[in-house]
């Protein structure tokens, strides 16, 4: 049985992570602005499948794999940190872009939108960290089925992530319009988002995996 404490802990972590700019937010906002809300929602469906893949993999022993092969976790962590630093530089460098800044992107088919959403999420180091290290801290083997607890806690995370990301998809165009006529606002947004990405990347690279 999953306790309310565990549910609350996962919910707080999930909310904090989804509100921190990352690959999912960058992709969904950019695609929604360039190709419309429907394209953004199709991409979001791919992101949702990525969450399910991680959830099932974790329940079936992803955390145990990293315990058995610590180097695999280290490689994933450092690769993810490098990717986040790349995204941060893309926002902070002179002439960098904001996730909500209009840009010309080649229109993608529904199948490609879905696939890109899936791949973006599967390569998202924040989600790998969530399922490989954070959610396992709230699973108690003496409280019942470990796999069942993973599923319930994973669904809590997925519900929060899809709700917030869905709101980003629906509001991306309005946010873009607001920022378009306010150069100072888009510079501020880009600076804050890039800084948060950079800080998260450094923390991810330096933080040891919880026991």
C-alpha positions in Angstrom: 0.0 0.0 0.0 1.4 3.4 -1.0 1.2 5.9 1.8 0.0 9.5 1.4 3.4 10.7 2.5 4.9 8.9 -0.5 2.3 10.3 -2.8 2.9 13.8 -1.5 6.6 13.5 -1.8 6.5 12.3 -5.4 4.0 15.0 -6.3 6.2 17.8 -4.9 9.3 16.5 -6.7 7.4 15.9 -9.9 5.9 19.5 -9.8 9.3 21.0 -9.1 11.0 19.1 -12.0 8.2 19.8 -14.6 8.3 23.5 -13.8 12.1 23.6 -14.3 12.8 24.3 -18.0 14.1 21.2 -19.7 14.0 19.3 -23.0 10.3 18.5 -22.9 9.3 22.1 -22.2 11.6 23.4 -25.0 10.3 21.0 -27.5 6.6 21.3 -26.7 6.6 25.1 -26.5 8.6 25.4 -29.8 6.5 22.9 -31.7 3.2 24.4 -30.4 4.1 27.9 -31.4 5.5 26.9 -34.9 2.8 24.3 -35.8 -0.1 24.9 -33.5 -1.8 23.4 -30.5 -2.8 20.1 -32.2 0.8 19.4 -33.1 1.8 20.2 -29.5 -0.8 17.8 -28.1 0.3 15.0 -30.5 3.9 15.6 -29.3 2.7 15.6 -25.7 1.1 12.1 -26.4 4.6 10.9 -27.3 6.0 12.4 -24.2 3.3 10.6 -22.2 4.4 7.2 -23.7 8.0 8.0 -22.7 6.8 8.4 -19.1 5.1 5.0 -19.3 8.2 3.4 -20.7 10.3 4.7 -17.9 7.7 3.7 -15.3 7.4 0.1 -16.4 11.2 -0.2 -16.8 11.8 1.2 -13.3 9.2 -1.2 -11.9 10.8 -4.1 -13.6 14.3 -3.3 -12.3 15.9 -0.2 -13.8 17.0 0.9 -10.4 18.4 -2.6 -9.7 20.3 -2.4 -13.0 22.0 0.8 -11.9 22.8 -0.8 -8.5 24.5 -3.7 -10.3 26.3 -1.4 -12.8 27.0 1.9 -11.1 29.0 3.1 -14.2 25.8 3.0 -16.3 24.1 5.5 -14.0 27.2 7.7 -14.0 27.4 7.8 -17.8 23.6 8.6 -18.0 24.0 11.3 -15.4 26.9 13.0 -17.0 25.4 12.7 -20.5 22.2 14.3 -19.2 24.1 17.1 -17.5 26.0 17.8 -20.7 22.7 17.9 -22.6 21.2 20.4 -20.2 24.3 22.6 -20.3 23.9 22.6 -24.1 20.3 23.8 -23.8 21.3 26.4 -21.2 24.0 27.8 -23.5 21.5 27.9 -26.4 19.4 30.3 -24.3 22.1 32.3 -22.5 24.5 32.9 -25.5 24.2 36.2 -27.4 21.4 35.8 -29.8 20.1 32.7 -28.0 16.5 31.5 -28.3 13.7 31.2 -25.8 11.4 28.2 -25.8 8.5 30.7 -26.3 10.2 32.8 -29.0 8.6 32.3 -32.4 10.9 30.5 -34.9 10.4 28.8 -38.3 10.4 25.0 -37.9 9.8 22.5 -40.6 6.2 21.1 -40.2 6.2 17.5 -39.1 3.7 14.8 -39.7 1.6 13.5 -36.8 3.7 10.3 -36.7 6.9 12.3 -36.5 5.5 14.6 -33.9 4.6 11.7 -31.7 8.0 10.0 -32.3 9.9 13.2 -31.5 7.9 13.7 -28.3 8.7 10.1 -27.3 12.4 10.4 -28.1 12.8 13.8 -26.4 11.4 12.4 -23.2 13.4 9.1 -23.3 16.5 11.2 -23.6 15.4 13.6 -20.9 17.9 13.2 -18.0 15.4 14.7 -15.5 13.0 11.8 -16.1 15.7 9.2 -16.0 16.8 10.6 -12.6 13.2 10.7 -11.4 12.6 7.0 -12.1 16.0 5.6 -11.4 16.8 7.4 -8.2 14.0 9.5 -6.7 10.8 7.5 -6.9 12.6 4.4 -5.5 13.2 6.3 -2.3 9.4 6.2 -1.7 8.9 2.5 -2.4 8.8 0.3 0.7 9.2 -3.4 0.0 7.5 -4.2 3.3 4.4 -2.2 2.3 3.3 -4.6 -0.5 4.1 -5.2 -4.2 7.1 -3.1 -5.3 5.9 -3.1 -8.9 2.4 -2.0 -7.8 3.9 0.9 -5.7 6.0 1.9 -8.7 2.9 2.0 -10.9 0.9 4.1 -8.5 3.7 6.6 -7.8 4.6 6.7 -11.5 1.0 7.6 -12.3 1.1 10.4 -9.8 4.2 11.8 -11.6 2.7 11.3 -15.0 -0.6 13.0 -14.1 1.2 16.1 -12.8 3.7 16.2 -15.7 1.1 15.9 -18.4 -1.2 18.5 -16.8 1.6 21.1 -16.6 3.0 20.3 -20.0 -0.5 20.3 -21.5 -1.0 23.8 -20.1 2.3 24.9 -21.6 1.1 23.6 -25.0 -2.2 25.4 -24.8 -0.7 28.7 -23.5 2.5 28.7 -25.5 1.1 31.0 -28.3 -0.3 33.5 -25.8 3.0 33.6 -23.9 4.8 34.1 -27.2 2.5 37.0 -28.1 3.1 38.6 -24.7 6.8 38.3 -25.0 7.0 39.4 -28.6 6.2 43.0 -27.9 8.4 43.1 -24.8 12.1 42.5 -25.7 13.1 42.9 -22.1 10.7 40.2 -21.0 11.9 37.7 -23.4 15.5 38.4 -22.4 14.5 38.0 -18.8 12.7 34.7 -19.5 15.6 33.4 -21.5 18.1 34.3 -18.8 16.1 32.8 -16.0 15.4 29.6 -18.0 19.0 29.2 -19.1 20.3 29.8 -15.6 17.9 27.3 -14.1 19.0 24.7 -16.7 22.6 25.4 -16.0 22.2 25.1 -12.2 20.2 21.9 -12.6 23.0 20.5 -14.9 25.7 21.2 -12.4 23.7 19.8 -9.5 23.0 16.7 -11.6 26.6 16.2 -12.4 27.9 16.7 -8.8 25.1 14.9 -6.9 25.8 11.3 -5.9 23.0 8.8 -6.4 20.9 8.3 -3.3 21.5 5.0 -1.6 
